Amino acid sequence: MRSILVHADRGPAMGNRLDSALALARCTGGHLTVVVDTPLSRYIAMDPMGGSYIAADALQQALEQDDVQAADITARLARGDVPFDVVRSEEEPVDAILAAARLADVVVVSQGTPMAGELALNARCPILATPRDRALDMPVEVACVAWDGGAEGATALKAAVPLLARCQQVHVVTVAAASSDFPATDALRYLSRHGVSAELEELSRASSIEETLSAATQRLGADLLVMGAYGHSRVREYLFGGVTRYFLEQVAGPALLLAH
């Protein structure tokens, strides 16, 4: 993971998110790209007659604030040891990140934000959703891989290999269910070919799958949970809940590496 993209905003989780991205860059010898965006569409309003106008004063203030933030981030990163660039965008945040992520190896966002789910579903690279209340230390000590034999989980597993190879402990966690064409032993075999020694944790479903997985990550002391994103349709997950939605909405808990 040499090309690391991180979204910047002025929210309270920004500092921890940037520290997590820096830790990842140092761990992998990577380059950090920080996107600071000012969505122009938010400052365009429609009048009752169908015309439009720009809230020029509010836009100018937002541009100035984001210019200051970009300069502050640049000054901070220039004092460090990680190669970086800071880019500006005028798109909506998700669109800005998706455009910048075309040649990224991973996108770093914060848990508990709608952006994380949108990016996990639409980006062509994995999403690292870090805790809002702390930075994620690298290398990760304990990681869990949620395995159900699905294509999304396999994609997430392959994307996570550079992180898993540096972990002290890796657990492939599967909840007892119907047989799969790709059992958890296949995941263990794949990891072993990449020099990753992992243990299998077969869980009996106590309540929901997400609650069973959550209890396992707590018991194992996981710092990172690798999982496929939106194995069911997004509409179904919105209406009935789902594993992806459950973990993205958690404020506490392990960081997530997601792929669709």
C-alpha positions, 0 to 999 in steps of 0.5 A, spaced: 500 500 500 504 505 497 499 510 494 495 512 500 489 517 499 486 521 505 480 525 506 481 532 509 475 536 513 475 540 519 471 535 523 473 532 530 476 526 527 481 529 522 487 529 526 486 521 528 485 520 521 491 523 518 495 520 524 492 513 522 494 515 514 501 517 516 502 511 520 500 506 514 505 510 510 511 509 514 509 502 515 509 501 508 514 506 505 508 509 502 506 516 499 500 520 502 495 524 498 491 529 502 484 531 499 481 538 501 475 539 498 470 545 497 464 543 494 461 549 490 455 546 489 453 547 496 453 554 495 449 555 489 441 556 490 435 556 486 430 561 486 422 560 485 423 563 478 427 557 476 434 561 476 440 560 480 445 564 484 451 563 488 452 565 495 458 568 494 460 571 501 459 564 504 463 561 498 469 565 499 469 564 506 469 557 505 474 557 500 479 561 505 478 556 511 479 550 506 485 554 503 488 555 511 487 548 512 490 545 506 496 550 508 496 548 515 496 540 513 502 542 508 506 545 513 505 539 518 507 534 513 513 538 511 516 537 518 515 529 517 518 523 514 513 521 509 512 524 502 506 527 500 502 532 496 495 536 498 490 537 493 484 541 492 477 539 489 471 543 488 467 536 487 462 533 493 466 529 498 465 522 495 466 524 488 472 528 489 475 522 493 472 517 488 476 521 482 482 521 486 482 514 488 483 511 481 490 510 482 490 509 490 492 503 493 487 505 499 483 510 502 483 512 509 476 515 512 473 515 519 468 510 521 461 513 523 460 517 517 456 516 511 462 517 506 465 510 508 459 506 506 459 510 499 466 509 498 466 502 500 461 501 495 463 505 489 471 505 490 475 501 486 480 500 492 479 498 499 477 503 504 480 503 511 475 506 516 479 508 522 476 509 529 474 516 530 477 517 537 484 514 536 489 513 531 490 506 528 497 504 530 501 500 525 503 495 524 497 492 526 498 487 532 491 483 531 487 482 525 480 478 524 478 477 517 471 476 516 470 470 512 463 467 508 466 465 502 463 471 498 466 475 492 466 481 497 470 478 502 475 475 498 476 481 495 477 484 502 482 479 504 487 480 498 487 487 499 489 486 506 495 482 505 500 487 505 497 489 512 496 482 515 503 480 513 505 485 518 501 483 524 503 479 530 496 475 530 491 474 524 484 470 525 480 468 520 473 468 523 467 465 520 460 464 522 457 457 522 452 457 516 451 453 510 456 450 506 460 454 501 464 453 495 470 457 498 470 454 505 475 458 510 480 453 509 481 456 502 482 463 506 488 460 510 491 456 504 491 463 500 494 467 506 499 462 507 502 462 500 503 470 502 507 468 508 501 470 513 500 465 518 493 465 521 488 461 525 481 459 524 475 461 529 469 457 527 463 461 531 456 458 533 451 464 531 449 466 538 444 472 535 445 476 529 451 475 524 454 482 526 453 481 533 457 474 533 462 477 529 463 483 534 463 479 540 469 475 537 473 481 535 472 483 542 474 477 545 480 476 540 483 483 541 482 485 534 485 492 532 483 491 525 477 487 522 477 485 514 471 484 511 467 484 504 462 490 504 455 490 502 454 482 500 447 484 499 444 490 496 445 497 499 437 497 499 436 491 503 442 493 508 438 500 509 431 497 510 433 491 514 440 492 517 446 488 515 453 486 517 457 492 513 452 497 516 453 495 523 460 495 523 460 502 519 456 505 524 460 503 530 463 509 534 468 504 538 471 497 536 476 495 531 478 499 524 475 496 518 478 494 511 472 494 506 472 492 499 466 490 495 
